Amino acid sequence: MQLTGYRRPDGRVGFRNHVLVLPTVACANGVVNAICRRVPEAVMLPIDSGCGMLKEDQDVFAHTLTNLAGNPNVAATLVVGLGCEAFKPAQAEAAISRFGKPVRAIGMHDAGGYAATVEKGASLARELLNEVSGMDREPVSAAELVLGLNCGASDPASGLTANQALGKAVDLLVDAGGSAIIGETTECVGAEDEMAANAASPEVGRRILDTVHRFEDHVKMYGADLSTGEPNQGNMEAGLSTLEEKSLGCIRKIGSRPIVDVIDYADIPAKKGPMLMDSPSYDAPSVTGMVAGGAQVVVFTTGLGTPFGMSIVPVIKVMSNTPAFKRMEDTADLNAGTILEGEETIEQTGSRLYDLVLEVAAGRTTKAEGLGENQCQIWRTTLTL
Amino acid sequence: MAENAAIIVIRETDNVGTATRDVVTGESVSAQVGNQTLSLAAASDIKFLHKIALKDIAAGERIVKYGAVIGEATQPIHVGEHVHVHNIRSLWGKT
């Protein structure tokens, strides 16, 4: 099967062609949703902050928001804000314009109220749709794929089936020249030595350890003990006993090829291959970071099941065990429980998953896309003022 | 696959396996460990995806799963027993 995608001005390839209506602050979510009701072919991302933050978090916010619009699955962006927020519509428009894609901006204060913003916004969104709807896919190789990897609602099977199969799929993708981003620094705690031992160079190994230790120090700042939350109640009832057991199962996702880089939250990778992005383990900010980094497809492994999705990228849900797959089948795309039953080997399931990744990149919709699931959260590491 | 092949073991060095279905006390179960088939009797009920001891484990001995140390035993564990938070603890944060 020949993979095809949309070549963007910055050279990256998208596997969806979305017009994104993007709030610059939580106050604009309502009016953005109203615009999208008027223009249902456009998509939005829900933004829960943009104000009341220290500069450190404000900078991460602006960086992430900009890079989300830069994701190559996004063909064009309409930025919608209020006018008093830290990252104003005009500033966001200027930042996003460096990707070379069509971008417009509107602020509620300047537009003259709610209804006026909806009118003008709908008209701009419609314009952008007309501009991009004729775009063609071109033949591309799997080397253009950046796969985001996430695990959530884990059970002990996650580390035995779904994450192992995903690791095999990642090996196939990396061997084809593609990239994969593992995040969730929290879930590397207790497994960082093993991960660092698989780094492409001692320097990358050191950066993996530094990233994990920095996170542990941050937790200590609060006088908190990570092991009281990891594993969580759901994980323990399902059978996970220790933090290390959970983390060692989680890092299987990145596969066996040497890890080439460690990147900061929401950064766009400079290298190809498997890499670690510093991010929290909570699903929404973790996936948001990878999508800002340019992941066009996300594989989300889960033991207990979750409907998680995001509007601008297809999220493929892989269940770790068959009973959970049957219970949550309307949210899940692939069952890796076949490994537990001896019906498939890890290699076979991994190969099946890799094929699915390519099909989804080619246009097949995931359960999460069909449900219209849409979570987004930009990582905040300091205070809310 | 054999009816009683109810345990999955990832590496030959593992001393715990994972139940691939609910197992009841006294049930005879088997696990593939590399080329060998290990047979044991469940000494307690082992719920789906919970761990079972593949051999006797001494108090303080390391618990090995997927070829890596996942904790240590806090009390002696007999072959076939349920292995979980009541008899093992994390080594994270302890040197």
Interface residues (C-beta under 8 A of the other chain):
Chain A: D155 P156 A157 G159 L160 V189 G190 A191 E194 D225 L226 S227 M236 A238 G239 S241 T242 L243 E244 E245 L248 G249 R252 G303 N321 P323 L340 E341 G342 E343
Chain B: M1 A5 I8 I10 T18 T20 K47 F48 L49 H50 K51 K65 Y66 A68 V69 I70 G71 V83 H84 V85 I88 R89 S90 L91 W92 G93
